[in-house]
Amino acid sequence: MDLSPIGRAALVAREGERLTAYKDSVGVLTIGVGITTASGLIKVTPGLTITKAQSEALFAQAVAKYVDPVRKALRSDRAWPQEFFDACVSLAYNIGPVGFAQSSVVRRANAGDMAGATEAFLMWNKPAVIIPRRQGERDQAATPYSQALPRARRGDPNPVWASAGSVPVAKPMPDPLAPMKTAPTQPAPQPAPSGGLSSAPSPAPAAPWWVRLRETIRSNMTKGA
């Protein structure tokens, strides 16, 4: 398995992306999408700045380093839901591959206890600022993408959106009360059918004979005058 496009988008939303080095919630110098010196990909120093292209390249390399340990930690003789796998990569990206491999998430999942494995995401709740992210990962692991897209953190107003490729995705429903952007198209006029009754309007009925006679007499009198 691999991290899906939705899983990547959710991970970026959780980590954030900064092109100048900063200290994370526990004081570790970080850059790009949660990249630290411990990743072995770059030495992060105070004031370091990278380009958007460099950030994307570092993130792709970092994802590869965490996807493989997740694959190895989870039993290979089972078919894992894509949502659960994506949430596991997100967790491993944050706590490290060793912590993930030794976690209750892995032990319970490999034992067939998926409900317990899903709830075990919430055990990684320190520091307290990480709890909304853990709740978002837990909800992602438990909910098929065909039912709802994940949120970076529980309580976020909007879900994460990404081109999913072959992954079925819950499409946003149109708002029936939203104003129309274009005027409704009028139906094209239909040609009269060949043979039978025409759809063209019928001519007005002829006036009665006595009305026509009166008009003829008036016309003759006017000419004679």
Summary of the structure (lengths in Angstrom):
residues: 225
radius of gyration: 34.6
end to end distance: 104.4
largest distance: 118.9
contacts: 561
relative contact order: 0.11
helix: 46%
strand: 6%
